[in-house]
Amino acid sequence: MAELKRHHIRFKEGPGTGGPADWEAELKKVNGVTSVSIDAGKKDAFVEYDILKCCEEGIERWMAAKGFVLDGSLMERVKRGWVHYTEENERDAFTSGGHSCRDVEEIEKKKKGLEGKD
C-alpha cells in the first residue's frame, strides 16, 4: 500500500555542482520518492513520495546535505512546519490502525464530553 503525497519545496540556492536533471535523478534514489521536478530558474522543487517510506522533513534534510539552501522566509518556514506536523500525525494514524493522539475528531469528542462535567 502506498500513500502518496505531493509537495512544493522552495529553495534559495541549488548545489554548486550539477544541474536540475542531476538533482532530480539523485533525489529519485531516496527511498519512497516516486517523482521529482526541479525548476532551477524559479527555485522550485516538486516532489511526490510515499509517506509510509519518507516524509518532507527527511527530503528537506537530504536537500540541505546535498547543498540546497531552502527558502528561509517566514511563510515558507511556517508552511514547512505545518507539513511536518500533519505528516507526523498521518504517519501516527497509519501505524496505530487509524487513531492518532493528535486526531482532531477525537480531541473534539473528549472536549464535548468534558464540557458537561462543570
Secondary structure, 3 states (H helix, E strand, C coil): CCCEEEEEEEEEECCCCCCHHHHHHHHCCCCCEEEEEEECCCCEEEEEEECCCCCHHHHHHHHHHCCCEECCCHHHHHHHHHHHHHHHHHHHHHHCCCCCCCCHHHHHHHHHHHHCCC
